[in-house]
């Protein structure tokens, strides 16, 4: 099903963003940064508000594609979509400055995200989340907020809070190392007996199927338990690496320079 309340909320965010950009920024709504921001909102709705959410529960590899888009692709795109002059204006307000204190430092956000992301995919935790949708949604929201803080120094619209080239390389290596355990969990499980997918079990429980039916009977061969989990771990590594490479070439500073040329 399509999530209508989420669509309304994201549409409201898009409208507010458009008004702020038009009134407080030199960037035009048809320039690259607004297009990046709208693309991020569209991907956000597609990843958690569309039928992809249900489809991602059918296999670990589809689930990892969804998680990778949500935490490794959407956050940097949204941050890149914030014009620097709009960012500088908003941080002048006392309310915004006080709100900023609640954000964790980037490296702390990265560590906390990596630990919670690993815990999220432990079998016992997956079973709990499959039975408690409210807790599951809260955990996804928390991880998304942490991912924004995690990506902030890589593509921040504020040059004072954006890492230099060497710092970005060290930070990218650190992020890869910290996220590695979650990937290895799937790969290691593929070499053993595999992890049961409680979300898939919950979906098939509502269908009239023999008790002996498993994911390997309903899904293509590559989506059976062992291969599926190995692919999930490799997909996460690949998408994370590609995003790091993309953000190293595209940053808010270069986009702002281009926008200023277009405006002038």
C-alpha positions in Angstrom: 0.0 0.0 0.0 1.0 3.6 -0.5 1.5 5.7 2.7 -0.8 8.7 2.2 0.1 10.5 5.5 3.8 10.3 4.7 3.1 11.7 1.2 1.2 14.7 2.7 4.1 15.3 5.2 6.8 15.2 2.6 4.7 17.4 0.3 4.4 19.9 3.2 8.2 19.8 3.6 8.7 20.4 -0.1 6.4 23.4 0.0 8.2 24.9 3.0 11.5 24.3 1.4 10.4 26.0 -1.8 9.2 29.1 0.1 12.4 29.4 2.1 14.6 29.0 -1.0 12.6 31.6 -2.9 12.6 34.2 -0.1 15.9 33.6 1.6 18.2 32.3 -1.0 19.7 33.4 -4.4 19.2 29.9 -5.7 16.3 29.3 -8.1 13.9 26.4 -7.6 14.9 24.9 -11.0 18.6 24.9 -10.1 20.5 21.8 -9.1 20.3 22.0 -5.4 16.5 22.2 -5.1 16.3 19.3 -7.6 18.6 17.3 -5.4 16.4 18.0 -2.4 13.2 17.0 -4.2 14.9 13.9 -5.5 15.8 13.0 -1.9 12.2 13.5 -0.7 11.0 11.3 -3.7 13.4 8.5 -2.8 12.5 8.8 0.8 8.8 8.2 0.0 9.7 5.5 -2.5 11.8 3.6 0.1 9.4 3.7 3.1 6.0 4.9 1.8 5.5 2.7 -1.3 4.9 -1.0 -1.8 8.7 -1.4 -1.8 8.5 -1.5 2.0 6.4 -4.8 1.8 8.5 -6.2 -1.1 11.7 -5.6 0.9 10.4 -8.0 3.5 10.5 -10.9 1.0 14.2 -11.3 1.1 17.3 -9.9 2.9 18.9 -8.6 -0.3 15.8 -6.6 -1.2 15.7 -5.4 2.4 19.3 -4.3 2.2 18.7 -2.4 -1.0 16.0 -0.5 0.8 18.1 0.1 3.9 21.1 1.3 1.8 18.9 3.7 -0.2 17.4 5.0 3.0 20.6 5.5 5.0 23.4 5.8 2.4 21.8 7.6 -0.6 19.0 9.8 0.6 20.8 11.6 3.5 23.6 13.1 1.4 21.2 14.0 -1.4 19.0 15.9 1.0 22.0 17.7 2.6 23.4 18.6 -0.8 20.0 20.1 -1.6 20.4 22.8 1.2 21.8 26.1 -0.3 24.6 27.5 1.8 23.1 31.0 2.1 19.8 29.5 3.3 21.8 27.5 5.9 23.7 30.5 7.1 20.5 32.5 7.5 18.6 29.9 9.5 21.4 29.3 12.0 21.3 32.9 13.1 18.0 32.3 14.9 18.3 31.4 18.7 15.7 28.6 18.4 17.7 26.9 15.6 20.9 27.3 17.6 19.4 25.6 20.6 18.0 22.9 18.4 21.5 22.3 17.0 22.8 21.3 20.5 20.7 18.1 20.3 22.7 16.8 17.4 25.5 14.4 18.0 29.0 15.0 16.7 29.5 13.2 13.3 31.9 10.6 14.5 29.6 9.8 17.5 26.6 9.6 15.2 28.6 7.2 12.9 29.5 5.0 15.8 26.0 4.9 17.3 24.5 4.3 13.9 26.8 1.4 13.2 26.1 -0.2 16.5 22.3 0.2 16.3 22.4 -0.9 12.6 24.2 -4.2 13.6 21.8 -4.7 16.5 18.8 -4.1 14.2 19.8 -7.1 12.1 20.4 -9.6 14.9 17.9 -12.5 14.6 16.3 -11.9 18.0 15.9 -8.2 17.3 14.3 -8.8 13.9 11.8 -11.1 15.6 10.9 -8.4 18.0 10.5 -5.8 15.3 8.4 -8.1 13.2 5.9 -8.3 16.0 6.0 -4.6 17.0 5.5 -2.3 14.0 5.6 0.8 16.3 9.0 -0.1 17.7 10.2 -1.0 14.2 9.1 2.3 12.7 10.7 4.2 15.7 14.0 2.4 15.1 14.0 3.2 11.4 13.3 6.9 12.2 16.2 7.0 14.8 18.6 5.4 12.3 17.6 7.9 9.6 18.3 10.9 11.9 21.6 9.4 12.9 22.5 8.8 9.2 21.9 12.5 8.6 24.4 13.4 11.3 26.7 10.7 9.9 26.8 12.2 6.4 26.8 15.8 7.5 30.6 16.5 7.5 30.9 14.9 4.0 28.5 17.2 2.2 27.6 20.0 4.7 26.4 23.3 3.2 28.5 25.0 5.9 32.2 25.1 4.9 33.1 25.4 8.6 31.6 22.0 9.4 32.7 20.2 6.2 35.7 17.9 6.4 38.8 18.6 4.2 39.9 16.1 1.6 42.2 14.1 4.0 39.6 14.2 6.8 37.0 12.9 4.3 39.2 10.0 3.3 39.9 9.0 6.9 36.2 9.4 7.8 35.2 7.2 4.8 37.6 4.5 5.8 36.3 4.7 9.4 32.6 4.4 8.2 33.5 1.4 6.1 35.2 -0.3 9.0 32.3 0.4 11.5 29.7 -0.8 9.0 31.6 -3.9 8.1 30.2 -6.1 11.0 26.6 -5.7 9.8 27.7 -6.8 6.3 29.8 -9.7 7.7 26.8 -10.8 9.8 24.9 -11.7 6.5 27.9 -13.2 4.8 28.8 -15.3 7.8 25.1 -16.4 8.1 25.2 -17.5 4.4 28.1 -19.8 5.2 26.3 -21.4 8.1 22.6 -22.2 8.4 21.3 -18.8 7.6 19.0 -16.4 9.4 15.3 -16.9 9.4 13.4 -13.9 7.9 10.6 -13.2 10.4 9.0 -10.5 8.1 8.7 -13.0 5.3 7.3 -15.6 7.7 4.7 -13.0 8.8 3.7 -12.2 5.3 3.3 -15.9 4.3 1.3 -16.6 7.5 -1.6 -14.7 5.9 -1.5 -16.8 2.7 -2.9 -20.3 2.2 0.4 -22.1 1.7 1.7 -25.5 3.0 3.8 -25.2 6.1 6.8 -26.7 4.2 6.9 -23.7 1.8 10.0 -21.4 2.2 11.4 -18.4 0.4 13.3 -20.6 -2.0 10.0 -22.0 -3.3 8.4 -18.6 -3.9 11.3 -16.4 -5.0 13.9 -16.8 -7.8 16.9 -19.1 -7.1 19.2 -16.3 -6.0 16.8 -15.2 -3.3 17.0 -18.5 -1.4 18.2 -18.2 2.2 22.0 -18.7 1.9 22.6 -16.9 -1.4 20.2 -14.1 -0.4 22.0 -13.2 2.8 25.4 -13.2 1.1 24.1 -10.9 -1.6 22.6 -8.7 1.0 26.0 -8.1 2.7 27.7 -7.5 -0.6 25.0 -5.1 -1.8 25.3 -3.0 1.4 29.1 -2.7 0.9 28.8 -1.8 -2.8 26.1 0.8 -2.4 27.9 2.4 0.6 31.1 2.5 -1.4 29.5 4.0 -4.5 27.8 6.7 -2.4 31.1 7.7 -0.8 32.6 8.0 -4.3 29.7 10.1 -5.4 29.8 12.5 -2.5 33.6 12.9 -2.9 32.8 14.4 -6.4 29.6 16.2 -5.6 29.5 18.6 -2.6 27.5 21.6 -1.7 30.4 24.0 -2.1 30.9 23.2 -5.8 27.1 23.3 -6.4 26.9 26.7 -4.7 29.6 28.0 -7.0 27.7 26.8 -10.0 24.5 28.3 -8.8 26.1 31.7 -8.2 27.4 31.7 -11.8 23.9 30.9 -13.1 22.3 33.6 -10.9 24.8 36.2 -12.0 
